[in-house]
Amino acid sequence: MKTTEISANEVKSVEQAIQPKTPVTMLNLVRYNATALYQDGSSEVECSGREAYLQRYAPAFNQVAVAEGVTGIKVLFLGQVMGLLVGPSNDQWDEMVMVEYPDFQAFRKVTESPQYETEATPHRRAALADWRLIAVNKIDLPASS
């Protein structure tokens, strides 16, 4: 199932499982549109979905974070998916991005702001053919002997 929208119901459900005031990492699995699909009448210059995501959506997201006073967001990893070893054959991804937030509320503050909806969301929608967004908490492994 192709999905590119953040569900308010899922956000509320996930928030119940996350301990407040603890860092959270968002795992993004992204599949890009070959060409960014902006709405009719958009003044955006044609580009690839990847360009729309990395060169338009990401900077717009960062500007919203600054405007909302959210600091401490870190891109931990951006990588090209080389192949799927386990999973449904139709589960195809171009890249994986891991972004750490100081807490889940910081993520919500950015993604639920009106500025995010007007300035960042159009680029995300144009860029992505499919998307998975998974909230994870770090687990510290026991020290090896």
C-alpha positions as a LaTeX table, in Angstrom:
\begin{tabular}{lrrr}
\hline
Residue & $x$ (\AA) & $y$ (\AA) & $z$ (\AA) \\
\hline
Met1 & 0.00 & 0.00 & 0.00 \\
Lys2 & 1.46 & 3.35 & $-1.03$ \\
Thr3 & 1.41 & 5.96 & 1.72 \\
Thr4 & 2.87 & 9.44 & 1.88 \\
Glu5 & 0.84 & 11.11 & 4.63 \\
Ile6 & 1.32 & 11.36 & 8.38 \\
Ser7 & $-1.80$ & 10.05 & 10.15 \\
Ala8 & $-2.90$ & 12.08 & 13.19 \\
Asn9 & $-4.40$ & 8.92 & 14.71 \\
Glu10 & $-1.14$ & 6.99 & 14.31 \\
Val11 & 0.84 & 9.89 & 15.80 \\
Lys12 & $-1.38$ & 9.86 & 18.89 \\
Ser13 & $-1.12$ & 6.08 & 19.17 \\
Val14 & 2.67 & 6.08 & 18.85 \\
Glu15 & 2.98 & 8.92 & 21.35 \\
Gln16 & 1.33 & 6.70 & 23.97 \\
Ala17 & 4.15 & 4.17 & 23.57 \\
Ile18 & 7.01 & 6.67 & 23.80 \\
Gln19 & 8.37 & 7.83 & 27.12 \\
Pro20 & 8.13 & 11.66 & 27.29 \\
Lys21 & 11.27 & 13.77 & 27.18 \\
Thr22 & 13.44 & 11.01 & 25.72 \\
Pro23 & 15.19 & 11.10 & 22.33 \\
Val24 & 13.37 & 9.37 & 19.49 \\
Thr25 & 14.74 & 8.34 & 16.11 \\
Met26 & 12.54 & 8.38 & 13.04 \\
Leu27 & 13.39 & 5.75 & 10.45 \\
Asn28 & 12.27 & 6.89 & 6.99 \\
Leu29 & 12.08 & 4.45 & 4.09 \\
Val30 & 11.51 & 6.46 & 0.92 \\
Arg31 & 10.72 & 5.70 & $-2.69$ \\
Tyr32 & 10.94 & 8.71 & $-4.94$ \\
Asn33 & 8.85 & 9.69 & $-7.92$ \\
Ala34 & 11.04 & 9.76 & $-11.04$ \\
Thr35 & 9.88 & 13.35 & $-11.55$ \\
Ala36 & 8.49 & 15.39 & $-8.66$ \\
Leu37 & 4.71 & 15.56 & $-8.99$ \\
Tyr38 & 3.70 & 19.06 & $-7.93$ \\
Gln39 & 0.07 & 20.12 & $-8.04$ \\
Asp40 & $-1.19$ & 21.82 & $-11.19$ \\
Gly41 & $-0.38$ & 25.51 & $-11.14$ \\
Ser42 & 2.75 & 25.07 & $-9.03$ \\
Ser43 & 5.57 & 27.48 & $-9.85$ \\
Glu44 & 8.23 & 24.91 & $-8.91$ \\
Val45 & 10.81 & 24.13 & $-11.58$ \\
Glu46 & 10.70 & 20.48 & $-12.70$ \\
Cys47 & 13.11 & 18.19 & $-10.89$ \\
Ser48 & 13.43 & 14.59 & $-9.76$ \\
Gly49 & 11.62 & 13.33 & $-6.69$ \\
Arg50 & 14.97 & 12.89 & $-4.95$ \\
Glu51 & 15.91 & 16.50 & $-5.65$ \\
Ala52 & 12.53 & 17.70 & $-4.38$ \\
Tyr53 & 13.02 & 15.73 & $-1.16$ \\
Leu54 & 16.66 & 16.54 & $-0.41$ \\
Gln55 & 16.96 & 20.03 & $-1.89$ \\
Arg56 & 13.48 & 21.41 & $-1.24$ \\
Tyr57 & 11.68 & 19.41 & 1.46 \\
Ala58 & 14.66 & 19.00 & 3.82 \\
Pro59 & 15.59 & 22.73 & 3.83 \\
Ala60 & 11.91 & 23.70 & 4.24 \\
Phe61 & 11.63 & 21.24 & 7.15 \\
Asn62 & 14.72 & 22.77 & 8.76 \\
Gln63 & 13.32 & 26.30 & 8.36 \\
Val64 & 10.10 & 25.23 & 10.07 \\
Ala65 & 12.08 & 23.67 & 12.92 \\
Val66 & 13.98 & 26.94 & 13.42 \\
Ala67 & 10.75 & 28.97 & 13.27 \\
Glu68 & 9.18 & 26.66 & 15.86 \\
Gly69 & 12.23 & 26.90 & 18.13 \\
Val70 & 13.01 & 23.19 & 17.81 \\
Thr71 & 16.72 & 22.45 & 18.16 \\
Gly72 & 18.76 & 19.28 & 18.42 \\
Ile73 & 17.40 & 17.50 & 15.33 \\
Lys74 & 20.18 & 15.38 & 13.78 \\
Val75 & 20.33 & 13.36 & 10.58 \\
Leu76 & 22.11 & 10.23 & 11.81 \\
Phe77 & 22.25 & 8.36 & 8.53 \\
Leu78 & 21.23 & 8.72 & 4.89 \\
Gly79 & 21.83 & 5.69 & 2.74 \\
Gln80 & 20.95 & 4.22 & $-0.63$ \\
Val81 & 19.00 & 0.97 & $-0.39$ \\
Met82 & 20.98 & $-1.64$ & $-2.31$ \\
Gly83 & 18.46 & $-4.46$ & $-2.21$ \\
Leu84 & 15.81 & $-6.17$ & $-0.16$ \\
Leu85 & 16.95 & $-9.47$ & 1.32 \\
Val86 & 13.85 & $-10.25$ & 3.39 \\
Gly87 & 10.38 & $-8.87$ & 2.76 \\
Pro88 & 7.66 & $-8.65$ & 0.15 \\
Ser89 & 9.07 & $-8.34$ & $-3.36$ \\
Asn90 & 6.99 & $-5.21$ & $-3.97$ \\
Asp91 & 8.58 & $-3.46$ & $-0.96$ \\
Gln92 & 11.10 & $-1.38$ & $-2.91$ \\
Trp93 & 12.92 & 1.61 & $-1.41$ \\
Asp94 & 15.38 & 4.11 & $-2.84$ \\
Glu95 & 16.85 & 5.47 & 0.37 \\
Met96 & 16.73 & 5.18 & 4.14 \\
Val97 & 17.04 & 8.19 & 6.43 \\
Met98 & 17.41 & 8.12 & 10.21 \\
Val99 & 16.66 & 11.39 & 12.00 \\
Glu100 & 17.01 & 11.85 & 15.75 \\
Tyr101 & 14.75 & 14.27 & 17.62 \\
Pro102 & 15.25 & 15.43 & 21.21 \\
Asp103 & 11.81 & 13.94 & 21.92 \\
Phe104 & 8.59 & 12.99 & 20.14 \\
Gln105 & 7.03 & 16.35 & 21.01 \\
Ala106 & 9.74 & 18.09 & 18.95 \\
Phe107 & 8.76 & 15.97 & 15.94 \\
Arg108 & 5.09 & 16.83 & 16.48 \\
Lys109 & 5.79 & 20.53 & 16.94 \\
Val110 & 7.44 & 20.70 & 13.53 \\
Thr111 & 5.13 & 18.41 & 11.55 \\
Glu112 & 1.91 & 19.79 & 13.01 \\
Ser113 & 2.75 & 23.45 & 12.45 \\
Pro114 & 0.84 & 25.41 & 9.79 \\
Gln115 & 4.17 & 26.49 & 8.28 \\
Tyr116 & 5.16 & 22.83 & 7.76 \\
Glu117 & 1.88 & 22.19 & 5.95 \\
Thr118 & 2.34 & 25.14 & 3.58 \\
Glu119 & 6.11 & 25.18 & 3.07 \\
Ala120 & 7.40 & 21.61 & 3.48 \\
Thr121 & 4.49 & 19.25 & 2.82 \\
Pro122 & 4.05 & 20.19 & $-0.88$ \\
His123 & 7.66 & 19.15 & $-1.56$ \\
Arg124 & 7.29 & 15.88 & 0.37 \\
Arg125 & 4.10 & 15.02 & $-1.50$ \\
Ala126 & 5.69 & 15.86 & $-4.86$ \\
Ala127 & 8.86 & 13.91 & $-4.07$ \\
Leu128 & 7.59 & 10.62 & $-2.66$ \\
Ala129 & 5.94 & 7.70 & $-4.41$ \\
Asp130 & 5.89 & 5.75 & $-1.13$ \\
Trp131 & 7.09 & 6.26 & 2.43 \\
Arg132 & 7.35 & 4.49 & 5.75 \\
Leu133 & 7.98 & 6.50 & 8.91 \\
Ile134 & 8.83 & 4.42 & 11.96 \\
Ala135 & 9.47 & 5.85 & 15.43 \\
Val136 & 12.17 & 3.98 & 17.36 \\
Asn137 & 13.92 & 4.33 & 20.71 \\
Lys138 & 17.55 & 3.39 & 21.10 \\
Ile139 & 18.29 & 0.25 & 23.09 \\
Asp140 & 21.67 & 0.14 & 24.76 \\
Leu141 & 23.31 & $-3.24$ & 24.33 \\
Pro142 & 25.03 & $-4.84$ & 27.31 \\
Ala143 & 28.80 & $-4.50$ & 27.29 \\
Ser144 & 30.51 & $-7.53$ & 25.80 \\
Ser145 & 32.91 & $-9.48$ & 28.01 \\
\hline
\end{tabular}
